């Protein structure tokens, strides 16, 4: 069985820029991508130099792979990725980076920040042979996270490469020194896990680096096969729980840094089965973002324990997101990517301890060190930077998300203590931090990522990692939930925080997230349950978010009706438009005394008109009349309502029609100097639509952006 793609993959910013071509198997610098079998050729990017590049990483569940596993993409450009399924699997879901899926090709939106593509595969009913094989379940076994972690580190070089790290240096990074991975794992796990490692000295592959990793080729799978084939006669791979392929930076291409969350078959003929990571393309003291720094090694190794990432969203002071599915729709909050500190599974430069969320999930905390909050009240947290007794993590259930995923808020208390956390606090000039995070509402159970928040000043300067401190309450208005630090104090040589938790007065059932797909009934029932000790009344129901007009309340039976403790009330929500939609139902209780929100997601139901290159079209006059500086929604409405040249059957054009008329023709109808929206939406992407940029480039971008609309009609 072939292995699936890794949970995350980092390509260092210092590597030569990779660019995207129409071939989904390659990386090349280009201005667009294709989204159908009758693909439209892409064009070169404009000559102006890119402002910056962003890392596109991938996370893939059991049953398939994605190629490439990562890419560094210039700001404003797109990239394409190709999916492959193992026998017996099919694609279940794919999301991230504002992308779209057509057949087996996933095209991301314009690169504007580091982001991650998440893919899950669904196992079809197995035959007898598959059942007998049985081992490659794709699940993380909790017992695998405890005790000795037998690890092989294989130093892999390329032909004609100068090796920059010695076997002893690799051993020191992994095993026996105060800053080693082994010491880090022991500290995080309270000595419930430790490494026993071997380092295999340099094995040189027969190929040069650019034969695997270049502008025209990025073949991690072949690299895996060749590397494991080369070491399989030098070590008993079956005796190791975890395998790391490690290498120094090559100027001719590098595999990057990535790891798998579950056990994998890797290599030709499944030579290795176990947890697997690649740490290639880094450096030592001269490269702080390389794979071979202690923090990055611990980050990737953490994925092999099943850990996800923590992403930071920064908001204006006191203005947390209304929607946790679409946190940035009103521009009050901005995604900062892997910027959250105090967790090496996020910003790993200073090498802090893992979050207690991951340590709990790994089985490294005692049961009495995790408190699941079931009622409002005062809870005591002990600092999590040093091993001690006491509660290390508060876990506050919110409800269910997609695929039955359990949604939580988490609170932990970190302090400038210990060999690992202290450096992070020194770097941030802080003495302590009370951290609030929550489950990522996007995606199903395969998405293990968490979200945290920071505040910004009016000038956009970050003031705090999280908006919870003494005198600063964390208030989630649209989940009716809040946290308060009552006091910080020392208790018998332990640093302690008293946290006041106020739980919601209602719960939304069966889920906080409602997804309307093409195969679903376009009406769903949202059930409100009174979980308080007092009765309350639903005062109003209001659609909000990115597309408030895409959904409607079908009944108002709950309005002005007293709901007694533990009683329920049902609200029917209907899908009322066919385009891809995001919104939320804002529920006001007792005339605004508190609010709640149910997240709504609608997949596109449109059957897009098939592009006919020979169909006669009439275009609006670009030289004298077109709609300027409008978002996609307004562009669709503008063309629908347009009466021009004695006709009223105008529409927003297909992306293929725009490109054929203005980019592919040897005599373009007009010289386009602006961005023009199309009606075309990326499959499976609720956020974006395609547009052209002048007479060369085309992208898919956020529908909230303001571009222009030039209408067309079929003659």
MIRO-885796 format. One line per field, with one value per residue (C-alpha): residue in one letter; x, y, z. Coordinates in nm, 2 decimals. Layout:
type: A ...
east: X ...
north: Y ...
up: Z ...
//
This chain:
type: X X X X X X X X X X X X X X X X X X X X X X X X X X X X X X X X X X X X X X X X X X X X X X X X X X X X X X X X X X X X X X X X X X X X X X X X X X X X X X X X X X X X X X X X X X X X X X X X X X X X X X X X X X X X X X X X X X X X X X X X X X X X X X X X X X X X X X X X X X X X X X X X X X X X X X X X X X X X X X X X X X X X X X X X X X X X X X X X X X X X X X X X X X X X X X X X X X X X X X X X X X X X X X X X X X X X X X X X X X X X X X X X X X X X X X X X X X X X X X X X X X X X X X X X X X X X X X X X X X X X X X X X X X X X X X X X X X X X X X X X X X X X X X X X X X X X X X X X X X X X X X X X X X X X X X X X X X X X X X X X X X X X X X X X X X X X X X X X X X X X X X X X X X X X X X X X X X X X X X X X X X X X X X X X X X X X X X X X X X X X X X X X X X X X X X X X X X X X X X X X X X X X X X X X X X X X X X X X X X X X X X X X X X X X X X X X X X X X X X X X X X X X X X X X X X X X X X X X X X X X X X X X X X X X X X X X X X X X X X X X X X X X X X X X X X X X X X X X X X X X X X X X X X X X X X X X X X X X X X X X X X X X X X X X X X X X X X X X X X X X X X X X X X X X X X X X X X X X X X X X X X X X X X X X X X X X X X X X X X X X X X X X X X X X X X X X X X X X X X X X X X X X X X X X X X X X X X X X X X X X X X X X X X X X X X X X X X X X X X X X X X X X X X X X X X X X X X X X X X X X X X X X X X X X X X X X X X X X X X X X X X X X X X X X X X X X X X X X X X X X X X X X X X X X X X X X X X X
east: 0.00 0.14 0.18 -0.04 0.10 0.24 0.06 0.27 0.55 0.77 0.98 1.23 1.19 1.56 1.51 1.49 1.13 0.90 0.64 0.33 0.26 -0.05 0.10 -0.03 0.27 0.52 0.59 0.66 0.62 0.30 -0.01 -0.29 -0.41 -0.67 -0.98 -1.13 -1.04 -1.07 -0.81 -0.72 -0.34 -0.19 0.02 0.35 0.34 0.38 0.74 0.71 0.89 0.68 0.64 0.68 0.63 0.41 0.43 0.15 0.16 -0.05 -0.22 -0.36 -0.55 -0.50 -0.59 -0.42 -0.16 -0.11 0.16 0.35 0.34 0.42 0.50 0.64 0.41 0.45 0.20 -0.11 -0.04 -0.20 -0.08 -0.21 -0.19 -0.28 -0.45 -0.41 -0.61 -0.49 -0.69 -1.03 -1.03 -1.21 -1.19 -1.41 -1.32 -1.06 -1.03 -0.79 -0.61 -0.94 -0.89 -1.11 -1.12 -1.18 -1.14 -0.81 -0.66 -0.69 -0.62 -0.55 -0.67 -0.43 -0.15 -0.18 -0.06 0.09 -0.19 -0.26 -0.46 -0.64 -0.75 -0.94 -1.01 -1.30 -1.24 -1.49 -1.61 -1.29 -1.26 -1.12 -0.76 -0.78 -0.93 -0.65 -0.38 -0.54 -0.24 -0.24 -0.54 -0.43 -0.51 -0.28 -0.25 -0.24 -0.01 0.24 0.30 0.41 0.74 1.05 1.03 1.27 1.39 1.62 1.77 1.91 2.14 2.05 2.26 2.24 2.50 2.77 2.62 2.85 2.73 2.72 2.61 2.81 2.67 2.77 2.58 2.27 2.30 2.33 2.02 1.82 1.95 2.17 2.21 2.00 1.84 1.79 1.47 1.49 1.51 1.22 1.00 1.08 1.00 0.67 0.56 0.65 0.89 0.61 0.79 1.16 1.38 1.62 1.78 2.03 2.19 2.28 2.58 2.55 2.40 2.44 2.17 2.26 2.08 2.15 1.90 1.74 1.65 1.39 1.33 1.34 1.12 1.02 1.00 0.90 0.89 0.89 0.75 1.05 1.28 1.12 1.15 1.51 1.62 1.45 1.58 1.93 1.91 1.70 2.01 2.20 1.94 1.65 1.37 1.11 1.27 1.20 0.88 0.98 1.20 1.35 1.51 1.75 1.96 2.15 2.06 2.14 2.16 2.01 1.68 1.54 1.25 1.15 1.03 0.72 0.58 0.28 0.03 -0.04 0.16 0.24 0.38 0.67 0.92 0.93 0.75 0.64 0.99 0.89 0.58 0.56 0.57 0.77 0.92 1.15 1.38 1.57 1.69 1.78 2.09 2.25 2.35 2.34 1.98 1.72 1.43 1.58 1.47 1.78 1.70 1.58 1.24 1.17 1.28 1.04 0.76 0.78 0.83 0.52 0.31 0.42 0.24 -0.08 -0.05 -0.19 -0.11 -0.22 -0.30 -0.33 -0.60 -0.53 -0.83 -0.90 -0.91 -1.23 -1.35 -1.34 -1.49 -1.86 -1.82 -1.56 -1.60 -1.53 -1.33 -1.20 -1.51 -1.56 -1.18 -1.18 -0.96 -0.66 -0.50 -0.14 -0.07 0.19 0.25 0.10 0.38 0.41 0.37 0.63 0.35 0.31 0.60 0.89 1.20 1.23 1.14 0.87 0.69 0.40 0.06 -0.11 -0.38 -0.14 0.02 -0.33 -0.42 -0.09 -0.18 0.11 -0.11 -0.28 -0.66 -0.69 -0.47 -0.74 -1.07 -1.37 -1.58 -1.95 -2.08 -2.00 -1.77 -1.42 -1.14 -0.78 -0.50 -0.15 0.13 0.21 0.58 0.72 0.61 0.40 0.07 -0.26 -0.48 -0.29 -0.57 -0.93 -1.14 -1.48 -1.72 -1.89 -2.08 -2.04 -1.90 -1.89 -1.87 -1.95 -1.62 -1.62 -1.56 -1.39 -1.24 -0.91 -0.74 -0.38 -0.14 0.22 0.50 0.87 0.99 1.18 1.45 1.22 0.95 1.18 1.35 1.01 0.91 1.24 1.19 0.84 0.94 0.66 0.64 0.33 0.05 -0.30 -0.38 -0.72 -0.76 -1.05 -1.10 -1.09 -1.46 -1.36 -1.34 -1.43 -1.25 -0.94 -0.87 -0.70 -0.58 -0.66 -0.72 -0.59 -0.64 -0.43 -0.52 -0.38 -0.36 -0.52 -0.17 -0.17 0.09 0.03 -0.02 -0.08 -0.08 -0.43 -0.69 -0.71 -0.53 -0.60 -0.84 -0.90 -1.18 -1.21 -1.57 -1.70 -2.02 -2.16 -2.10 -2.22 -1.90 -1.65 -1.33 -1.19 -0.86 -0.96 -0.61 -0.26 -0.07 0.18 0.04 0.30 0.57 0.33 0.22 -0.16 -0.43 -0.79 -1.01 -1.38 -1.57 -1.92 -2.08 -2.35 -2.71 -2.80 -2.66 -2.72 -2.81 -2.73 -2.44 -2.30 -2.21 -2.47 -2.35 -2.60 -2.45 -2.59 -2.72 -2.88 -3.23 -3.20 -3.37 -3.23 -3.34 -3.15 -3.25 -3.19 -3.17 -3.19 -2.89 -2.93 -3.13 -3.36 -3.62 -3.54 -3.71 -3.58 -3.62 -3.50 -3.33 -3.10 -2.89 -2.54 -2.20 -2.05 -2.38 -2.67 -2.92 -2.83 -3.03 -3.37 -3.56 -3.85 -4.04 -4.04 -4.21 -3.94 -3.98 -4.13 -4.19 -4.05 -3.81 -3.78 -3.46 -3.37 -3.65 -3.59 -3.71 -3.67 -3.58 -3.60 -3.33 -3.36 -3.11 -3.24 -2.97 -2.77 -2.42 -2.16 -2.25 -2.13 -2.33 -2.45 -2.78 -2.75 -2.99 -3.08 -3.20 -3.40 -3.38 -3.01 -2.91 -2.70 -2.64 -2.56 -2.47 -2.52 -2.27 -2.42 -2.23 -2.39 -2.20 -2.27 -2.57 -2.52 -2.49 -2.25 -2.31 -2.07 -1.82 -1.87 -1.58 -1.78 -2.09 -2.15 -2.13 -2.21 -2.00 -2.07 -1.85 -1.54 -1.43 -1.74 -1.94 -1.88 -1.92 -1.62 -1.49 -1.76 -1.75 -1.85 -2.21 -2.27 -2.11 -2.36 -2.65 -2.52 -2.51 -2.84 -3.01 -2.83 -3.03 -2.80 -2.81 -3.18 -3.12 -3.18 -3.05 -2.69 -2.49 -2.15 -1.93 -1.76 -1.39 -1.34 -1.53 -1.32 -0.99 -1.09 -1.19 -0.92 -0.62 -0.60 -0.71 -0.43 -0.66 -0.82 -1.15 -1.03 -0.70 -0.79 -0.61 -0.82 -0.95 -1.28 -1.50 -1.64 -1.94 -1.73 -1.67 -1.41 -1.56 -1.60 -1.48 -1.73 -1.51 -1.38 -1.46 -1.24 -1.14 -0.89 -0.62 -0.55 -0.48 -0.25 -0.32 -0.62 -0.69 -0.95 -0.99 -1.21 -1.55 -1.53 -1.26 -1.36 -1.29 -1.49 -1.78 -1.80 -2.12 -2.19 -2.49 -2.54 -2.66
north: 0.00 0.34 0.60 0.91 1.27 1.42 1.63 1.93 2.03 2.34 2.47 2.73 3.08 3.08 2.81 2.91 3.02 2.75 2.85 2.68 2.56 2.40 2.06 1.96 1.75 2.03 2.36 2.66 3.04 3.13 3.35 3.10 2.75 2.53 2.38 2.15 1.87 2.13 2.35 2.69 2.74 2.96 3.26 3.39 3.61 3.98 4.11 4.30 4.12 3.95 4.12 3.79 3.42 3.20 2.84 2.61 2.30 1.99 1.75 1.42 1.14 0.77 0.63 0.87 1.12 1.47 1.59 1.81 1.79 2.16 2.47 2.82 3.05 3.41 3.65 3.68 3.36 3.02 2.66 2.32 2.00 1.64 1.38 1.01 0.74 0.41 0.11 0.10 0.47 0.77 1.14 1.24 1.61 1.86 2.22 2.50 2.79 2.90 2.63 2.43 2.06 1.95 1.58 1.51 1.86 2.10 2.47 2.71 3.07 3.37 3.33 3.59 3.40 3.07 2.82 2.45 2.21 1.94 1.62 1.32 0.99 0.75 0.37 0.18 -0.16 -0.38 -0.72 -1.02 -0.95 -0.59 -0.71 -0.97 -0.70 -0.49 -0.30 0.02 0.16 0.52 0.57 0.69 0.44 0.61 0.34 0.43 0.76 0.61 0.45 0.41 0.56 0.36 0.60 0.57 0.89 0.83 1.10 1.11 1.30 1.36 1.29 1.57 1.73 1.87 1.72 1.99 1.80 1.52 1.20 1.33 1.66 1.47 1.25 1.55 1.71 1.40 1.22 1.33 1.69 1.94 2.08 1.75 1.61 1.33 1.58 1.78 1.48 1.36 1.71 1.73 1.38 1.39 1.11 0.89 0.89 0.90 0.83 0.55 0.66 0.54 0.76 0.61 0.79 0.96 0.75 0.91 0.86 0.80 1.12 1.48 1.69 1.86 1.53 1.51 1.87 2.14 2.38 2.10 1.82 1.78 1.41 1.34 0.99 0.89 1.04 0.83 0.52 0.57 0.67 0.38 0.13 0.26 0.22 -0.10 -0.31 -0.11 -0.12 -0.34 -0.10 -0.32 -0.27 0.11 0.29 0.61 0.69 1.03 1.10 1.39 1.60 1.92 2.20 2.15 2.44 2.22 2.14 2.00 1.79 2.03 1.94 1.73 1.44 1.20 1.18 0.81 0.49 0.45 0.21 0.39 0.29 0.04 -0.29 -0.12 -0.16 0.04 0.06 0.31 0.68 0.88 1.22 1.41 1.68 1.78 2.12 2.28 2.40 2.45 2.78 2.96 2.89 2.96 2.85 2.53 2.17 2.10 2.34 2.18 2.35 2.24 1.88 1.88 2.03 1.75 1.48 1.61 1.53 1.17 1.17 1.28 1.65 1.92 2.29 2.60 2.90 3.26 3.50 3.87 4.10 4.45 4.50 4.36 4.24 3.86 3.69 3.65 3.34 3.08 2.92 3.25 3.44 3.71 3.79 4.14 4.22 4.29 3.98 3.86 3.52 3.52 3.15 2.97 3.27 3.15 3.13 2.90 2.59 2.43 2.30 2.66 2.91 2.68 2.91 2.95 2.58 2.61 2.31 2.16 2.29 2.10 2.02 1.80 1.66 1.56 1.40 1.20 1.05 1.24 1.41 1.23 1.22 1.46 1.71 1.78 1.93 1.91 2.21 2.11 2.41 2.77 2.85 2.91 2.67 2.65 2.61 2.52 2.65 2.40 2.51 2.27 1.93 1.94 1.82 2.01 2.09 2.18 2.21 2.34 2.18 2.35 2.16 2.38 2.11 1.92 2.02 1.86 1.47 1.46 1.63 1.76 2.13 2.27 2.58 2.52 2.73 2.68 2.88 2.91 3.09 3.19 2.87 2.56 2.51 2.52 2.78 3.04 3.14 3.20 3.43 3.61 3.67 3.81 4.01 3.84 3.67 3.45 3.39 3.25 3.10 3.04 2.82 2.64 2.36 2.46 2.47 2.40 2.04 1.71 1.48 1.46 1.83 1.84 2.20 2.46 2.84 3.11 3.49 3.80 4.17 4.44 4.82 5.06 5.07 4.70 4.62 4.30 4.36 4.02 3.66 3.60 3.85 3.70 3.85 4.00 4.28 4.16 3.91 3.68 3.71 3.51 3.70 3.47 3.15 3.32 3.21 3.40 3.35 3.58 3.56 3.62 3.61 3.47 3.36 3.11 2.82 2.59 2.67 2.63 2.91 2.91 3.09 3.11 3.12 3.21 3.03 3.14 2.87 2.93 2.94 2.74 2.46 2.42 2.07 1.84 2.05 2.41 2.38 2.30 2.21 2.22 2.00 1.92 1.59 1.73 1.85 2.23 2.28 2.18 2.19 2.39 2.29 2.52 2.36 2.57 2.46 2.72 2.73 3.00 3.03 3.26 3.39 3.40 3.76 3.76 3.54 3.73 3.60 3.75 3.68 3.68 3.59 3.68 3.66 3.30 3.15 3.21 3.10 2.89 2.92 3.15 2.92 2.99 3.37 3.51 3.17 3.10 2.81 2.64 2.48 2.17 2.24 2.26 2.47 2.39 2.64 2.54 2.71 2.70 2.75 3.02 3.07 2.83 2.99 2.88 3.05 3.12 3.27 3.22 3.25 3.50 3.42 3.69 3.59 3.81 4.12 4.10 3.99 3.73 3.59 3.26 3.16 2.85 2.83 2.78 2.65 2.60 2.43 2.56 2.41 2.58 2.38 2.61 2.67 2.46 2.67 2.68 2.85 2.89 3.05 3.41 3.66 4.03 4.21 4.53 4.82 4.81 5.16 5.34 5.13 4.87 4.83 4.93 4.84 4.59 4.25 3.93 3.93 4.28 4.19 3.90 4.13 4.41 4.20 4.03 4.37 4.54 4.69 4.79 4.82 4.73 4.40 4.29 3.93 4.01 3.79 3.77 3.57 3.24 3.24 3.06 3.33 3.60 3.43 3.34 3.70 3.89 3.66 3.38 3.57 3.71 4.02 4.07 4.25 4.51 4.60 4.51 4.70 4.60 4.28 4.14 3.90 3.58 3.38 3.07 2.94 2.68 2.35 2.29 2.64 2.86 3.17 3.24 3.30 3.33 3.66 3.78 4.04 4.23 4.04 3.78 3.65 3.48 3.37 3.27 3.52 3.60 3.71 4.00 4.17 4.46 4.42 4.50 4.35 4.35 4.17 3.94 3.80 3.50 3.60
up: 0.00 -0.09 0.18 0.20 0.22 0.54 0.80 0.74 0.51 0.55 0.26 0.38 0.25 0.16 -0.10 -0.47 -0.53 -0.67 -0.93 -1.06 -1.41 -1.56 -1.47 -1.13 -1.07 -1.10 -0.95 -1.16 -1.13 -1.31 -1.29 -1.29 -1.29 -1.46 -1.32 -1.58 -1.83 -2.10 -1.93 -2.04 -2.07 -1.80 -1.87 -1.73 -1.42 -1.46 -1.47 -1.15 -0.87 -0.60 -0.27 -0.07 -0.09 0.13 0.24 0.12 0.34 0.33 0.58 0.45 0.62 0.56 0.22 -0.03 -0.11 -0.25 -0.48 -0.42 -0.04 -0.02 -0.22 -0.18 -0.38 -0.47 -0.32 -0.54 -0.73 -0.73 -0.72 -0.82 -0.63 -0.75 -0.54 -0.56 -0.37 -0.24 -0.36 -0.19 -0.10 -0.23 -0.16 0.14 0.18 0.09 0.21 0.28 0.11 -0.06 -0.31 -0.55 -0.66 -1.02 -1.07 -0.89 -0.92 -0.63 -0.72 -0.44 -0.43 -0.45 -0.19 0.08 0.38 0.49 0.47 0.48 0.25 0.45 0.27 0.40 0.23 0.28 0.29 0.08 0.20 0.21 0.04 0.23 0.13 0.27 0.59 0.64 0.59 0.86 1.00 0.80 0.98 0.96 1.33 1.60 1.88 2.22 2.36 2.09 2.26 2.59 2.70 2.48 2.13 1.93 1.66 1.36 1.22 0.88 0.73 0.36 0.11 -0.26 -0.53 -0.52 -0.21 0.06 0.38 0.65 0.96 1.13 1.28 1.62 1.57 1.46 1.77 2.00 1.84 1.91 2.21 2.49 2.59 2.79 2.47 2.28 2.14 2.40 2.69 2.54 2.50 2.86 2.99 2.80 2.89 3.26 3.18 3.03 2.70 2.60 2.29 2.23 1.90 1.65 1.39 1.06 0.90 0.56 0.29 -0.05 -0.31 -0.68 -0.79 -0.74 -0.54 -0.84 -0.99 -0.71 -0.62 -0.89 -1.08 -1.31 -1.06 -0.70 -0.62 -0.25 -0.31 -0.52 -0.26 0.01 -0.20 -0.29 0.06 0.23 -0.03 0.03 0.41 0.43 0.40 0.66 0.94 1.06 0.99 1.15 1.49 1.49 1.60 1.42 1.12 1.04 0.71 0.79 0.56 0.53 0.30 -0.07 -0.31 -0.58 -0.41 -0.08 0.04 0.32 0.67 0.72 0.91 0.92 1.21 1.17 1.10 0.73 0.48 0.33 0.06 -0.22 -0.13 0.20 0.35 0.65 0.85 1.14 1.21 0.96 0.93 0.69 0.81 0.50 0.37 0.70 0.86 1.20 1.35 1.02 0.94 1.21 0.99 0.88 0.95 1.17 1.46 1.78 1.76 1.41 1.49 1.79 1.57 1.31 1.57 1.75 1.44 1.48 1.81 1.63 1.72 1.49 1.46 1.65 1.43 1.55 1.45 1.55 1.61 1.70 2.08 2.23 1.89 1.87 1.56 1.52 1.30 1.39 1.04 0.85 1.11 0.87 0.67 0.82 0.81 1.19 1.23 1.03 1.00 1.13 1.05 1.26 1.48 1.81 2.07 2.37 2.16 1.94 1.72 1.61 1.62 1.71 1.69 2.07 2.13 2.40 2.55 2.36 2.46 2.73 2.47 2.29 2.60 2.72 2.39 2.40 2.74 2.91 3.17 3.46 3.44 3.74 3.56 3.30 3.42 3.18 3.28 3.32 3.51 3.56 3.85 3.97 3.86 3.96 3.71 3.80 3.57 3.29 3.23 3.50 3.60 3.92 4.05 4.00 3.71 3.39 3.14 3.15 2.87 2.80 2.57 2.31 2.12 1.80 1.47 1.13 1.12 1.49 1.59 1.95 1.98 2.29 2.44 2.62 2.89 3.02 3.23 3.13 3.32 3.28 3.43 3.32 3.06 2.76 2.83 2.99 2.66 2.50 2.78 2.77 2.40 2.46 2.77 2.96 3.30 3.24 2.99 3.04 2.70 2.54 2.24 2.07 1.82 1.46 1.35 0.99 0.87 1.04 1.28 1.07 1.13 1.47 1.45 1.72 1.70 1.93 1.93 1.98 2.01 1.79 1.86 1.61 1.44 1.39 1.66 1.85 2.22 2.36 2.25 2.39 2.51 2.86 3.16 3.50 3.43 3.07 3.03 2.73 2.60 2.31 2.25 1.99 2.19 2.52 2.69 2.90 3.10 3.38 3.56 3.92 4.06 4.02 4.33 4.47 4.67 4.84 4.59 4.29 4.06 4.04 3.84 3.95 3.64 3.64 3.37 3.26 3.04 2.78 2.88 2.57 2.35 1.98 1.87 1.69 1.57 1.58 1.21 0.94 0.59 0.30 0.02 -0.32 -0.20 0.12 0.20 0.16 0.49 0.82 1.18 1.44 1.80 2.09 2.44 2.76 2.97 3.23 3.56 3.44 3.16 2.86 2.55 2.19 2.10 1.74 1.47 1.23 0.94 0.94 0.80 0.46 0.28 0.51 0.22 0.13 0.42 0.57 0.88 0.77 1.09 1.39 1.64 1.89 1.89 2.22 2.36 2.71 2.71 3.04 3.18 2.98 2.73 2.36 2.07 1.70 1.42 1.05 0.84 0.46 0.18 -0.05 -0.31 -0.52 -0.51 -0.25 0.07 0.43 0.71 1.06 1.24 1.52 1.80 2.05 2.39 2.63 2.41 2.36 2.71 2.54 2.19 2.02 1.67 1.44 1.16 0.81 0.50 0.16 -0.12 -0.47 -0.64 -0.97 -1.29 -1.47 -1.84 -2.04 -2.22 -2.59 -2.77 -3.08 -2.93 -3.04 -2.76 -2.72 -2.46 -2.27 -2.39 -2.17 -2.30 -2.17 -1.93 -1.67 -1.29 -1.09 -0.74 -0.64 -0.47 -0.65 -0.51 -0.64 -0.97 -1.02 -0.93 -1.15 -1.47 -1.38 -1.35 -1.64 -1.93 -2.21 -2.58 -2.59 -2.41 -2.05 -2.06 -1.95 -1.72 -1.55 -1.79 -1.74 -1.66 -1.99 -2.18 -2.02 -2.10 -2.46 -2.54 -2.36 -2.29 -2.55 -2.86 -3.08 -3.12 -2.77 -2.79 -2.54 -2.37 -2.01 -1.74 -1.44 -1.27 -1.40 -1.21 -1.36 -1.25 -1.22 -0.86 -0.76 -0.68 -0.31 -0.22 -0.05 -0.03 -0.38 -0.75 -1.06 -1.21 -1.48 -1.41 -1.73 -2.05 -1.90 -1.54 -1.39 -1.03 -0.79 -0.51 -0.21 -0.31 -0.07 -0.27 -0.49 -0.86 -1.16 -1.37 -1.75 -1.86 -2.15 -2.32 -2.56 -2.90
//
